[in-house]
Amino acid sequence: MNYQTTSPFKRGDTLALSGIYRENGVAVSLSNHVFRSQLRTSTGTLAATLVAVIDADQTANPGRFYLGLSDTAQSASFPAPANLYCDVEVQVGGVVRSTETFIVPVVPDVSQ
């Protein structure tokens, strides 16, 4: 299976991802949507639960959301080198949809 891959992430750095949620290829307002997202290892072990924040201006930026860690220090415990797997689960009106899985490659930090 082919996955999209983010730029390499250095263990211990601040994790900050962003995306645009689309339905049928069209960015949609996320005003009434609930998000959840996790990072997991290739064996399914939970590495982190991510905090999802919806862009406040869904008129100008429909579908825009941001993902990060609730505790930024948590990234210091990520396995490295390793690939972490992530998707975003979106719920609205009882319907749950998930994005494609993507990979966040984690590399060791040189300056510690």
C-alpha positions in Angstrom: 0.0 0.0 0.0 1.3 3.5 -0.9 1.0 6.2 1.7 1.6 9.9 1.5 4.6 11.0 3.6 5.2 14.2 5.4 8.6 15.8 5.7 10.9 14.1 8.2 10.2 15.1 11.8 13.0 15.4 14.3 12.3 13.6 17.6 11.9 16.2 20.4 10.8 19.1 18.1 7.4 20.7 18.1 5.0 18.7 16.0 2.8 20.9 13.9 0.8 19.6 10.9 -1.9 21.2 8.9 -4.3 20.0 6.2 -7.5 20.7 4.3 -10.4 18.2 4.7 -12.2 17.5 1.5 -15.3 15.6 0.6 -15.5 14.4 -3.0 -12.5 16.6 -3.7 -14.1 19.8 -2.5 -13.0 21.6 0.7 -15.9 21.8 3.1 -16.6 24.0 6.2 -15.8 22.2 9.4 -18.0 24.2 11.6 -20.0 21.2 13.0 -17.3 18.5 12.6 -15.5 16.6 15.4 -11.9 15.5 14.8 -9.6 12.9 16.3 -6.2 11.8 15.3 -3.4 9.5 16.5 0.1 8.6 15.7 0.9 4.8 15.8 3.9 2.7 15.1 3.9 0.1 12.4 2.8 -2.5 15.0 -0.1 -0.4 16.1 1.3 0.9 19.3 0.0 4.3 20.2 2.7 6.9 20.1 0.5 10.0 20.7 -3.0 11.3 20.5 -3.1 14.5 18.6 -5.0 17.6 19.3 -7.0 18.9 16.3 -7.9 22.5 15.9 -10.2 23.8 13.2 -9.2 27.1 11.6 -11.6 29.7 13.0 -12.3 31.3 9.6 -14.0 28.4 7.7 -15.4 30.9 5.2 -12.0 32.1 4.0 -10.2 28.7 4.8 -12.8 26.0 4.3 -11.6 22.6 5.5 -8.4 23.9 7.1 -7.3 22.2 10.3 -4.2 21.9 12.4 -2.8 18.9 14.4 -0.3 19.0 17.3 0.6 17.4 20.6 -1.2 18.4 23.8 2.2 18.0 25.5 5.0 19.1 23.2 7.6 17.3 25.3 5.9 14.0 24.3 7.7 13.9 21.0 11.0 13.3 22.8 9.8 9.8 23.4 9.0 9.0 19.8 10.9 6.0 18.4 13.6 7.1 15.9 14.4 6.3 13.3 10.9 5.1 12.6 7.8 5.7 10.6 4.6 6.7 12.5 1.3 6.2 10.9 -1.5 8.8 11.1 -5.0 9.5 9.8 -7.7 12.0 10.8 -11.1 10.8 11.8 -13.9 13.3 11.1 -17.4 12.9 12.5 -20.5 15.0 11.6 -24.1 14.1 12.2 -23.3 10.5 13.2 -21.3 9.8 10.0 -17.6 9.0 10.6 -15.1 9.3 7.8 -11.3 8.9 7.9 -8.6 10.4 5.7 -6.1 8.4 3.9 -3.3 7.1 6.2 -0.1 9.1 6.0 3.4 8.5 7.3 5.3 10.8 9.6 9.0 9.7 9.4 10.7 10.4 12.7 14.5 10.9 12.7 16.9 11.4 15.7 17.6 14.9 16.8 21.3 15.8 16.6 21.2 18.8 19.1 19.9 17.5 22.4 
